[in-house]
Amino acid sequence: QVQLVESGGGLVQAGGSLRLSCAASGHTFSSYVMGWFRQAPGKEREFAAAIRWSSGNTYYADSVKGRFTISRDNAKNTVYLQMNSLKPEDTAVYYCAADLAPGVITTAHDYDYWGRGTQVTVSS
């Protein structure tokens, strides 16, 4: 079983920054993918960013490209999402997820484990 715990959410003004963290524990695989998804009230969960753990290759949704950076710390088994130039439309619950098997990186359904989420609120 894999346990994922997000942290770092909060309230910021538009243009500000936050860094989210996701600490993973339990059984993991070297080929797994870690992703960040977000969900606003009344909206479907959408892909934000992902990273292949072994290679470090990163992937971003167009809506966050150039503003968000996903990274990993192998020693700490932690993935980060650095969010800069935040906009009110970034307001959502942000979820960390792990895909332990080959799948579509941007598809939430393909991920095997999920954290409980952390709230990010961006005021205008």
N, CA, C and O atoms as CSV, one atom per row, in Angstrom:
chain,resi,resn,atom,element,x,y,z
A,1,GLN,N,N,0.843,-1.191,0.000
A,1,GLN,CA,C,0.000,0.000,0.000
A,1,GLN,C,C,0.879,1.241,0.000
A,1,GLN,O,O,1.889,1.299,0.702
A,2,VAL,N,N,0.491,2.226,-0.785
A,2,VAL,CA,C,1.213,3.489,-0.878
A,2,VAL,C,C,0.394,4.570,-0.191
A,2,VAL,O,O,-0.811,4.692,-0.412
A,3,GLN,N,N,1.054,5.338,0.630
A,3,GLN,CA,C,0.423,6.448,1.325
A,3,GLN,C,C,0.990,7.755,0.800
A,3,GLN,O,O,2.207,7.916,0.705
A,4,LEU,N,N,0.111,8.690,0.456
A,4,LEU,CA,C,0.507,9.987,-0.058
A,4,LEU,C,C,-0.087,11.069,0.823
A,4,LEU,O,O,-1.279,11.047,1.130
A,5,VAL,N,N,0.743,12.012,1.227
A,5,VAL,CA,C,0.295,13.093,2.092
A,5,VAL,C,C,0.739,14.417,1.504
A,5,VAL,O,O,1.935,14.677,1.373
A,6,GLU,N,N,-0.232,15.259,1.146
A,6,GLU,CA,C,0.053,16.580,0.603
A,6,GLU,C,C,0.156,17.605,1.719
A,6,GLU,O,O,-0.443,17.452,2.784
A,7,SER,N,N,0.921,18.646,1.457
A,7,SER,CA,C,1.008,19.769,2.371
A,7,SER,C,C,1.418,21.009,1.588
A,7,SER,O,O,1.859,20.910,0.443
A,8,GLY,N,N,1.274,22.164,2.202
A,8,GLY,CA,C,1.743,23.402,1.607
A,8,GLY,C,C,0.672,24.300,1.036
A,8,GLY,O,O,0.974,25.406,0.587
A,9,GLY,N,N,-0.575,23.854,1.039
A,9,GLY,CA,C,-1.641,24.694,0.535
A,9,GLY,C,C,-1.908,25.873,1.446
A,9,GLY,O,O,-1.436,25.921,2.582
A,10,GLY,N,N,-2.670,26.821,0.934
A,10,GLY,CA,C,-2.996,27.990,1.719
A,10,GLY,C,C,-3.655,29.051,0.882
A,10,GLY,O,O,-4.093,28.799,-0.241
A,11,LEU,N,N,-3.722,30.249,1.441
A,11,LEU,CA,C,-4.334,31.399,0.796
A,11,LEU,C,C,-3.262,32.376,0.351
A,11,LEU,O,O,-2.422,32.792,1.149
A,12,VAL,N,N,-3.289,32.739,-0.919
A,12,VAL,CA,C,-2.346,33.711,-1.462
A,12,VAL,C,C,-3.074,34.677,-2.376
A,12,VAL,O,O,-4.159,34.380,-2.875
A,13,GLN,N,N,-2.470,35.828,-2.589
A,13,GLN,CA,C,-3.001,36.793,-3.535
A,13,GLN,C,C,-2.549,36.455,-4.947
A,13,GLN,O,O,-1.523,35.805,-5.147
A,14,ALA,N,N,-3.319,36.899,-5.909
A,14,ALA,CA,C,-2.945,36.706,-7.305
A,14,ALA,C,C,-1.542,37.234,-7.555
A,14,ALA,O,O,-1.177,38.315,-7.092
A,15,GLY,N,N,-0.765,36.457,-8.292
A,15,GLY,CA,C,0.622,36.803,-8.546
A,15,GLY,C,C,1.597,36.214,-7.553
A,15,GLY,O,O,2.808,36.260,-7.766
A,16,GLY,N,N,1.083,35.661,-6.473
A,16,GLY,CA,C,1.927,35.080,-5.454
A,16,GLY,C,C,2.337,33.663,-5.775
A,16,GLY,O,O,2.050,33.143,-6.853
A,17,SER,N,N,3.018,33.040,-4.815
A,17,SER,CA,C,3.573,31.706,-5.008
A,17,SER,C,C,3.275,30.807,-3.826
A,17,SER,O,O,3.108,31.268,-2.697
A,18,LEU,N,N,3.212,29.525,-4.104
A,18,LEU,CA,C,3.117,28.489,-3.094
A,18,LEU,C,C,3.919,27.289,-3.564
A,18,LEU,O,O,4.086,27.078,-4.765
A,19,ARG,N,N,4.408,26.513,-2.629
A,19,ARG,CA,C,5.039,25.248,-2.954
A,19,ARG,C,C,4.318,24.122,-2.232
A,19,ARG,O,O,4.261,24.090,-1.003
A,20,LEU,N,N,3.775,23.208,-3.003
A,20,LEU,CA,C,3.113,22.041,-2.453
A,20,LEU,C,C,4.100,20.888,-2.357
A,20,LEU,O,O,4.997,20.754,-3.190
A,21,SER,N,N,3.928,20.063,-1.341
A,21,SER,CA,C,4.750,18.883,-1.155
A,21,SER,C,C,3.866,17.655,-1.075
A,21,SER,O,O,2.733,17.723,-0.598
A,22,CYS,N,N,4.383,16.545,-1.539
A,22,CYS,CA,C,3.694,15.268,-1.436
A,22,CYS,C,C,4.705,14.228,-1.002
A,22,CYS,O,O,5.607,13.871,-1.761
A,23,ALA,N,N,4.556,13.746,0.211
A,23,ALA,CA,C,5.440,12.724,0.749
A,23,ALA,C,C,4.822,11.352,0.525
A,23,ALA,O,O,3.671,11.112,0.889
A,24,ALA,N,N,5.588,10.462,-0.071
A,24,ALA,CA,C,5.129,9.111,-0.365
A,24,ALA,C,C,5.802,8.117,0.563
A,24,ALA,O,O,6.990,8.231,0.863
A,25,SER,N,N,5.029,7.144,1.011
A,25,SER,CA,C,5.565,6.070,1.830
A,25,SER,C,C,4.900,4.765,1.431
A,25,SER,O,O,3.855,4.759,0.780
A,26,GLY,N,N,5.514,3.663,1.827
A,26,GLY,CA,C,4.983,2.363,1.483
A,26,GLY,C,C,5.660,1.783,0.256
A,26,GLY,O,O,6.784,2.153,-0.083
A,27,HIS,N,N,4.968,0.875,-0.400
A,27,HIS,CA,C,5.524,0.143,-1.520
A,27,HIS,C,C,5.437,0.962,-2.802
A,27,HIS,O,O,4.346,1.298,-3.262
A,28,THR,N,N,6.592,1.278,-3.372
A,28,THR,CA,C,6.653,2.008,-4.628
A,28,THR,C,C,7.536,1.264,-5.624
A,28,THR,O,O,8.234,0.316,-5.266
A,29,PHE,N,N,7.495,1.706,-6.869
A,29,PHE,CA,C,8.268,1.098,-7.939
A,29,PHE,C,C,9.085,2.164,-8.644
A,29,PHE,O,O,8.683,3.326,-8.714
A,30,SER,N,N,10.230,1.764,-9.162
A,30,SER,CA,C,11.129,2.716,-9.782
A,30,SER,C,C,10.552,3.345,-11.043
A,30,SER,O,O,10.982,4.425,-11.447
A,31,SER,N,N,9.597,2.692,-11.660
A,31,SER,CA,C,9.029,3.182,-12.911
A,31,SER,C,C,7.791,4.059,-12.728
A,31,SER,O,O,7.166,4.453,-13.712
A,32,TYR,N,N,7.433,4.366,-11.487
A,32,TYR,CA,C,6.155,5.022,-11.263
A,32,TYR,C,C,6.167,6.491,-11.639
A,32,TYR,O,O,7.214,7.127,-11.760
A,33,VAL,N,N,4.966,6.998,-11.817
A,33,VAL,CA,C,4.741,8.396,-12.157
A,33,VAL,C,C,4.017,9.074,-11.001
A,33,VAL,O,O,3.069,8.525,-10.439
A,34,MET,N,N,4.468,10.257,-10.659
A,34,MET,CA,C,3.784,11.074,-9.669
A,34,MET,C,C,3.133,12.253,-10.368
A,34,MET,O,O,3.762,12.928,-11.184
A,35,GLY,N,N,1.886,12.495,-10.050
A,35,GLY,CA,C,1.151,13.574,-10.686
A,35,GLY,C,C,0.458,14.473,-9.695
A,35,GLY,O,O,0.158,14.078,-8.568
A,36,TRP,N,N,0.210,15.686,-10.135
A,36,TRP,CA,C,-0.620,16.623,-9.402
A,36,TRP,C,C,-1.877,16.899,-10.212
A,36,TRP,O,O,-1.807,17.246,-11.391
A,37,PHE,N,N,-3.012,16.743,-9.574
A,37,PHE,CA,C,-4.301,17.062,-10.157
A,37,PHE,C,C,-4.983,18.092,-9.281
A,37,PHE,O,O,-4.630,18.257,-8.113
A,38,ARG,N,N,-5.954,18.781,-9.841
A,38,ARG,CA,C,-6.673,19.768,-9.050
A,38,ARG,C,C,-8.152,19.717,-9.378
A,38,ARG,O,O,-8.553,19.357,-10.485
A,39,GLN,N,N,-8.950,20.086,-8.390
A,39,GLN,CA,C,-10.392,20.043,-8.552
A,39,GLN,C,C,-11.028,21.223,-7.836
A,39,GLN,O,O,-10.893,21.371,-6.621
A,40,ALA,N,N,-11.715,22.052,-8.592
A,40,ALA,CA,C,-12.455,23.167,-8.043
A,40,ALA,C,C,-13.886,22.725,-7.753
A,40,ALA,O,O,-14.359,21.763,-8.359
A,41,PRO,N,N,-14.588,23.402,-6.842
A,41,PRO,CA,C,-15.972,23.026,-6.542
A,41,PRO,C,C,-16.837,23.014,-7.798
A,41,PRO,O,O,-16.832,23.966,-8.578
A,42,GLY,N,N,-17.575,21.930,-7.980
A,42,GLY,CA,C,-18.444,21.801,-9.131
A,42,GLY,C,C,-17.744,21.454,-10.427
A,42,GLY,O,O,-18.391,21.369,-11.471
A,43,LYS,N,N,-16.445,21.253,-10.384
A,43,LYS,CA,C,-15.672,20.930,-11.573
A,43,LYS,C,C,-15.097,19.522,-11.464
A,43,LYS,O,O,-14.979,18.966,-10.373
A,44,GLU,N,N,-14.743,18.962,-12.610
A,44,GLU,CA,C,-14.089,17.669,-12.621
A,44,GLU,C,C,-12.607,17.823,-12.301
A,44,GLU,O,O,-12.009,18.876,-12.521
A,45,ARG,N,N,-12.041,16.757,-11.782
A,45,ARG,CA,C,-10.622,16.759,-11.484
A,45,ARG,C,C,-9.827,16.860,-12.781
A,45,ARG,O,O,-10.111,16.152,-13.747
A,46,GLU,N,N,-8.836,17.736,-12.799
A,46,GLU,CA,C,-8.056,17.950,-14.002
A,46,GLU,C,C,-6.566,17.823,-13.730
A,46,GLU,O,O,-6.086,18.097,-12.630
A,47,PHE,N,N,-5.860,17.406,-14.750
A,47,PHE,CA,C,-4.420,17.227,-14.679
A,47,PHE,C,C,-3.712,18.569,-14.601
A,47,PHE,O,O,-4.090,19.522,-15.283
A,48,ALA,N,N,-2.684,18.637,-13.769
A,48,ALA,CA,C,-1.861,19.833,-13.686
A,48,ALA,C,C,-0.415,19.569,-14.109
A,48,ALA,O,O,0.120,20.255,-14.980
A,49,ALA,N,N,0.205,18.578,-13.490
A,49,ALA,CA,C,1.611,18.291,-13.781
A,49,ALA,C,C,1.941,16.873,-13.353
A,49,ALA,O,O,1.256,16.300,-12.505
A,50,ALA,N,N,2.984,16.310,-13.935
A,50,ALA,CA,C,3.427,14.971,-13.565
A,50,ALA,C,C,4.916,14.833,-13.815
A,50,ALA,O,O,5.511,15.596,-14.576
A,51,ILE,N,N,5.504,13.843,-13.159
A,51,ILE,CA,C,6.918,13.570,-13.320
A,51,ILE,C,C,7.154,12.070,-13.282
A,51,ILE,O,O,6.615,11.370,-12.425
A,52,ARG,N,N,7.957,11.585,-14.206
A,52,ARG,CA,C,8.405,10.206,-14.158
A,52,ARG,C,C,9.555,10.124,-13.173
A,52,ARG,O,O,10.575,10.794,-13.339
A,53,TRP,N,N,9.389,9.293,-12.134
A,53,TRP,CA,C,10.334,9.281,-11.044
A,53,TRP,C,C,11.744,8.903,-11.488
A,53,TRP,O,O,12.719,9.536,-11.082
A,54,SER,N,N,11.847,7.885,-12.307
A,54,SER,CA,C,13.161,7.381,-12.682
A,54,SER,C,C,13.921,8.327,-13.597
A,54,SER,O,O,15.121,8.535,-13.419
A,55,SER,N,N,13.232,8.900,-14.570
A,55,SER,CA,C,13.888,9.740,-15.559
A,55,SER,C,C,13.889,11.218,-15.204
A,55,SER,O,O,14.769,11.964,-15.633
A,56,GLY,N,N,12.902,11.640,-14.420
A,56,GLY,CA,C,12.733,13.047,-14.132
A,56,GLY,C,C,12.001,13.822,-15.214
A,56,GLY,O,O,11.857,15.040,-15.103
A,57,ASN,N,N,11.536,13.150,-16.252
A,57,ASN,CA,C,10.773,13.814,-17.300
A,57,ASN,C,C,9.505,14.414,-16.719
A,57,ASN,O,O,8.824,13.784,-15.911
A,58,THR,N,N,9.193,15.626,-17.132
A,58,THR,CA,C,8.046,16.343,-16.595
A,58,THR,C,C,7.014,16.633,-17.670
A,58,THR,O,O,7.327,16.696,-18.859
A,59,TYR,N,N,5.781,16.808,-17.228
A,59,TYR,CA,C,4.653,17.043,-18.112
A,59,TYR,C,C,3.742,18.060,-17.449
A,59,TYR,O,O,3.532,18.016,-16.236
A,60,TYR,N,N,3.198,18.980,-18.244
A,60,TYR,CA,C,2.371,20.047,-17.707
A,60,TYR,C,C,1.132,20.272,-18.550
A,60,TYR,O,O,1.158,20.148,-19.774
A,61,ALA,N,N,0.051,20.605,-17.871
A,61,ALA,CA,C,-1.123,21.087,-18.574
A,61,ALA,C,C,-0.832,22.471,-19.144
A,61,ALA,O,O,-0.055,23.234,-18.571
A,62,ASP,N,N,-1.455,22.788,-20.264
A,62,ASP,CA,C,-1.244,24.093,-20.877
A,62,ASP,C,C,-1.597,25.235,-19.926
A,62,ASP,O,O,-0.989,26.303,-19.979
A,63,SER,N,N,-2.568,25.009,-19.068
A,63,SER,CA,C,-3.037,26.049,-18.172
A,63,SER,C,C,-2.013,26.456,-17.117
A,63,SER,O,O,-2.102,27.549,-16.558
A,64,VAL,N,N,-1.041,25.582,-16.839
A,64,VAL,CA,C,-0.048,25.880,-15.811
A,64,VAL,C,C,1.365,25.984,-16.364
A,64,VAL,O,O,2.283,26.372,-15.641
A,65,LYS,N,N,1.552,25.651,-17.607
A,65,LYS,CA,C,2.883,25.646,-18.214
A,65,LYS,C,C,3.517,27.032,-18.133
A,65,LYS,O,O,2.891,28.040,-18.459
A,66,GLY,N,N,4.758,27.056,-17.697
A,66,GLY,CA,C,5.475,28.304,-17.538
A,66,GLY,C,C,5.303,28.938,-16.182
A,66,GLY,O,O,6.045,29.857,-15.833
A,67,ARG,N,N,4.343,28.472,-15.408
A,67,ARG,CA,C,4.092,29.014,-14.073
A,67,ARG,C,C,4.359,28.000,-12.974
A,67,ARG,O,O,4.830,28.363,-11.895
A,68,PHE,N,N,4.065,26.737,-13.236
A,68,PHE,CA,C,4.244,25.676,-12.248
A,68,PHE,C,C,5.450,24.827,-12.621
A,68,PHE,O,O,5.744,24.633,-13.801
A,69,THR,N,N,6.138,24.328,-11.617
A,69,THR,CA,C,7.262,23.428,-11.824
A,69,THR,C,C,7.130,22.238,-10.888
A,69,THR,O,O,7.009,22.408,-9.675
A,70,ILE,N,N,7.152,21.041,-11.446
A,70,ILE,CA,C,7.127,19.830,-10.641
A,70,ILE,C,C,8.548,19.296,-10.523
A,70,ILE,O,O,9.315,19.331,-11.485
A,71,SER,N,N,8.888,18.809,-9.358
A,71,SER,CA,C,10.217,18.270,-9.127
A,71,SER,C,C,10.141,17.152,-8.098
A,71,SER,O,O,9.112,16.953,-7.452
A,72,ARG,N,N,11.231,16.435,-7.956
A,72,ARG,CA,C,11.266,15.320,-7.019
A,72,ARG,C,C,12.539,15.359,-6.197
A,72,ARG,O,O,13.552,15.920,-6.614
A,73,ASP,N,N,12.469,14.752,-5.020
A,73,ASP,CA,C,13.620,14.551,-4.156
A,73,ASP,C,C,13.658,13.056,-3.863
A,73,ASP,O,O,12.874,12.550,-3.060
A,74,ASN,N,N,14.574,12.360,-4.518
A,74,ASN,CA,C,14.625,10.910,-4.383
A,74,ASN,C,C,14.916,10.467,-2.947
A,74,ASN,O,O,14.334,9.497,-2.462
A,75,ALA,N,N,15.807,11.174,-2.281
A,75,ALA,CA,C,16.182,10.803,-0.926
A,75,ALA,C,C,15.014,10.923,0.035
A,75,ALA,O,O,14.875,10.116,0.954
A,76,LYS,N,N,14.177,11.926,-0.171
A,76,LYS,CA,C,13.037,12.156,0.708
A,76,LYS,C,C,11.762,11.494,0.215
A,76,LYS,O,O,10.740,11.523,0.901
A,77,ASN,N,N,11.816,10.894,-0.979
A,77,ASN,CA,C,10.629,10.284,-1.590
A,77,ASN,C,C,9.465,11.274,-1.615
A,77,ASN,O,O,8.338,10.955,-1.235
A,78,THR,N,N,9.771,12.466,-2.068
A,78,THR,CA,C,8.823,13.562,-2.048
A,78,THR,C,C,8.783,14.251,-3.406
A,78,THR,O,O,9.813,14.433,-4.055
A,79,VAL,N,N,7.596,14.625,-3.818
A,79,VAL,CA,C,7.421,15.398,-5.038
A,79,VAL,C,C,6.887,16.772,-4.661
A,79,VAL,O,O,6.098,16.908,-3.726
A,80,TYR,N,N,7.323,17.785,-5.395
A,80,TYR,CA,C,6.939,19.160,-5.118
A,80,TYR,C,C,6.242,19.772,-6.322
A,80,TYR,O,O,6.467,19.376,-7.465
A,81,LEU,N,N,5.409,20.727,-6.041
A,81,LEU,CA,C,4.815,21.541,-7.090
A,81,LEU,C,C,5.021,23.001,-6.707
A,81,LEU,O,O,4.335,23.534,-5.835
A,82,GLN,N,N,5.970,23.629,-7.371
A,82,GLN,CA,C,6.207,25.050,-7.172
A,82,GLN,C,C,5.250,25.823,-8.064
A,82,GLN,O,O,5.270,25.668,-9.285
A,83,MET,N,N,4.417,26.648,-7.461
A,83,MET,CA,C,3.396,27.386,-8.184
A,83,MET,C,C,3.706,28.871,-8.085
A,83,MET,O,O,3.670,29.453,-7.001
A,84,ASN,N,N,4.008,29.472,-9.217
A,84,ASN,CA,C,4.290,30.898,-9.292
A,84,ASN,C,C,3.232,31.597,-10.132
A,84,ASN,O,O,2.479,30.958,-10.868
A,85,SER,N,N,3.188,32.906,-10.011
A,85,SER,CA,C,2.242,33.722,-10.779
A,85,SER,C,C,0.832,33.167,-10.678
A,85,SER,O,O,0.142,33.005,-11.684
A,86,LEU,N,N,0.418,32.883,-9.473
A,86,LEU,CA,C,-0.879,32.251,-9.259
A,86,LEU,C,C,-2.023,33.165,-9.677
A,86,LEU,O,O,-1.965,34.385,-9.516
A,87,LYS,N,N,-3.057,32.544,-10.214
A,87,LYS,CA,C,-4.249,33.234,-10.670
A,87,LYS,C,C,-5.455,32.742,-9.883
A,87,LYS,O,O,-5.430,31.627,-9.362
A,88,PRO,N,N,-6.510,33.547,-9.783
A,88,PRO,CA,C,-7.717,33.077,-9.086
A,88,PRO,C,C,-8.249,31.761,-9.640
A,88,PRO,O,O,-8.793,30.955,-8.885
A,89,GLU,N,N,-8.104,31.528,-10.936
A,89,GLU,CA,C,-8.588,30.293,-11.523
A,89,GLU,C,C,-7.766,29.067,-11.130
A,89,GLU,O,O,-8.144,27.939,-11.449
A,90,ASP,N,N,-6.649,29.279,-10.441
A,90,ASP,CA,C,-5.879,28.170,-9.891
A,90,ASP,C,C,-6.479,27.652,-8.589
A,90,ASP,O,O,-6.052,26.613,-8.083
A,91,THR,N,N,-7.453,28.353,-8.046
A,91,THR,CA,C,-8.081,27.944,-6.797
A,91,THR,C,C,-8.710,26.568,-6.947
A,91,THR,O,O,-9.541,26.348,-7.828
A,92,ALA,N,N,-8.313,25.650,-6.088
A,92,ALA,CA,C,-8.797,24.273,-6.159
A,92,ALA,C,C,-8.198,23.482,-5.010
A,92,ALA,O,O,-7.291,23.944,-4.317
A,93,VAL,N,N,-8.723,22.286,-4.824
A,93,VAL,CA,C,-8.049,21.304,-3.991
A,93,VAL,C,C,-7.041,20.591,-4.879
A,93,VAL,O,O,-7.394,20.080,-5.941
A,94,TYR,N,N,-5.805,20.558,-4.449
A,94,TYR,CA,C,-4.743,19.927,-5.210
A,94,TYR,C,C,-4.439,18.555,-4.635
A,94,TYR,O,O,-4.205,18.405,-3.436
A,95,TYR,N,N,-4.446,17.559,-5.506
A,95,TYR,CA,C,-4.237,16.179,-5.113
A,95,TYR,C,C,-2.945,15.636,-5.690
A,95,TYR,O,O,-2.631,15.855,-6.860
A,96,CYS,N,N,-2.215,14.939,-4.873
A,96,CYS,CA,C,-1.065,14.181,-5.309
A,96,CYS,C,C,-1.518,12.769,-5.641
A,96,CYS,O,O,-2.354,12.205,-4.936
A,97,ALA,N,N,-0.978,12.196,-6.703
A,97,ALA,CA,C,-1.357,10.853,-7.116
A,97,ALA,C,C,-0.147,10.090,-7.632
A,97,ALA,O,O,0.815,10.678,-8.126
A,98,ALA,N,N,-0.215,8.771,-7.507
A,98,ALA,CA,C,0.851,7.890,-7.970
A,98,ALA,C,C,0.291,6.866,-8.941
A,98,ALA,O,O,-0.729,6.229,-8.676
A,99,ASP,N,N,0.970,6.718,-10.067
A,99,ASP,CA,C,0.631,5.711,-11.069
A,99,ASP,C,C,1.757,4.689,-11.081
A,99,ASP,O,O,2.858,4.981,-11.547
A,100,LEU,N,N,1.490,3.507,-10.579
A,100,LEU,CA,C,2.523,2.484,-10.432
A,100,LEU,C,C,2.670,1.590,-11.652
A,100,LEU,O,O,3.600,0.785,-11.716
A,101,ALA,N,N,1.783,1.714,-12.606
A,101,ALA,CA,C,1.809,0.901,-13.812
A,101,ALA,C,C,1.766,1.809,-15.031
A,101,ALA,O,O,1.366,2.969,-14.921
A,102,PRO,N,N,2.172,1.301,-16.193
A,102,PRO,CA,C,2.087,2.136,-17.395
A,102,PRO,C,C,0.671,2.642,-17.626
A,102,PRO,O,O,-0.295,1.888,-17.514
A,103,GLY,N,N,0.561,3.907,-17.944
A,103,GLY,CA,C,-0.728,4.508,-18.186
A,103,GLY,C,C,-0.583,5.855,-18.862
A,103,GLY,O,O,0.517,6.286,-19.207
A,104,VAL,N,N,-1.726,6.514,-19.045
A,104,VAL,CA,C,-1.737,7.845,-19.635
A,104,VAL,C,C,-1.496,8.843,-18.516
A,104,VAL,O,O,-2.277,8.920,-17.568
A,105,ILE,N,N,-0.439,9.592,-18.621
A,105,ILE,CA,C,0.014,10.468,-17.546
A,105,ILE,C,C,-1.021,11.509,-17.166
A,105,ILE,O,O,-1.132,11.875,-15.996
A,106,THR,N,N,-1.778,11.988,-18.135
A,106,THR,CA,C,-2.738,13.058,-17.883
A,106,THR,C,C,-4.115,12.565,-17.469
A,106,THR,O,O,-5.005,13.381,-17.226
A,107,THR,N,N,-4.315,11.266,-17.383
A,107,THR,CA,C,-5.624,10.699,-17.083
A,107,THR,C,C,-5.705,10.279,-15.626
A,107,THR,O,O,-4.986,9.377,-15.196
A,108,ALA,N,N,-6.567,10.922,-14.875
A,108,ALA,CA,C,-6.685,10.641,-13.451
A,108,ALA,C,C,-7.060,9.189,-13.186
A,108,ALA,O,O,-6.600,8.592,-12.212
A,109,HIS,N,N,-7.892,8.622,-14.050
A,109,HIS,CA,C,-8.362,7.254,-13.868
A,109,HIS,C,C,-7.222,6.246,-13.838
A,109,HIS,O,O,-7.353,5.188,-13.223
A,110,ASP,N,N,-6.112,6.554,-14.486
A,110,ASP,CA,C,-4.992,5.619,-14.572
A,110,ASP,C,C,-4.120,5.600,-13.322
A,110,ASP,O,O,-3.249,4.738,-13.201
A,111,TYR,N,N,-4.327,6.510,-12.409
A,111,TYR,CA,C,-3.516,6.573,-11.201
A,111,TYR,C,C,-4.060,5.649,-10.127
A,111,TYR,O,O,-5.272,5.480,-9.992
A,112,ASP,N,N,-3.160,5.058,-9.371
A,112,ASP,CA,C,-3.510,4.005,-8.426
A,112,ASP,C,C,-3.742,4.495,-7.002
A,112,ASP,O,O,-4.575,3.941,-6.286
A,113,TYR,N,N,-3.023,5.513,-6.591
A,113,TYR,CA,C,-3.106,6.012,-5.229
A,113,TYR,C,C,-3.251,7.518,-5.220
A,113,TYR,O,O,-2.716,8.220,-6.078
A,114,TRP,N,N,-3.984,7.998,-4.234
A,114,TRP,CA,C,-4.279,9.419,-4.123
A,114,TRP,C,C,-4.116,9.905,-2.698
A,114,TRP,O,O,-4.430,9.192,-1.744
A,115,GLY,N,N,-3.623,11.121,-2.562
A,115,GLY,CA,C,-3.660,11.783,-1.280
A,115,GLY,C,C,-5.030,12.373,-1.027
A,115,GLY,O,O,-5.917,12.299,-1.878
A,116,ARG,N,N,-5.199,12.959,0.144
A,116,ARG,CA,C,-6.478,13.538,0.518
A,116,ARG,C,C,-6.675,14.949,-0.021
A,116,ARG,O,O,-7.792,15.465,-0.007
A,117,GLY,N,N,-5.620,15.569,-0.487
A,117,GLY,CA,C,-5.708,16.891,-1.081
A,117,GLY,C,C,-5.323,18.003,-0.129
A,117,GLY,O,O,-5.382,17.851,1.091
A,118,THR,N,N,-4.929,19.122,-0.707
A,118,THR,CA,C,-4.629,20.320,0.056
A,118,THR,C,C,-5.230,21.518,-0.675
A,118,THR,O,O,-5.115,21.633,-1.895
A,119,GLN,N,N,-5.867,22.400,0.074
A,119,GLN,CA,C,-6.599,23.514,-0.516
A,119,GLN,C,C,-5.658,24.647,-0.895
A,119,GLN,O,O,-4.819,25.069,-0.098
A,120,VAL,N,N,-5.808,25.129,-2.113
A,120,VAL,CA,C,-5.112,26.319,-2.581
A,120,VAL,C,C,-6.161,27.344,-2.967
A,120,VAL,O,O,-7.016,27.078,-3.812
A,121,THR,N,N,-6.098,28.511,-2.353
A,121,THR,CA,C,-7.034,29.580,-2.649
A,121,THR,C,C,-6.258,30.816,-3.076
A,121,THR,O,O,-5.375,31.282,-2.356
A,122,VAL,N,N,-6.586,31.342,-4.241
A,122,VAL,CA,C,-5.919,32.515,-4.788
A,122,VAL,C,C,-6.937,33.637,-4.887
A,122,VAL,O,O,-7.928,33.524,-5.609
A,123,SER,N,N,-6.693,34.709,-4.169
A,123,SER,CA,C,-7.604,35.844,-4.172
A,123,SER,C,C,-7.203,36.841,-5.251
A,123,SER,O,O,-6.025,36.970,-5.584
A,124,SER,N,N,-8.187,37.539,-5.790
A,124,SER,CA,C,-7.938,38.515,-6.845
A,124,SER,C,C,-7.538,39.859,-6.277
A,124,SER,O,O,-7.291,40.799,-7.032
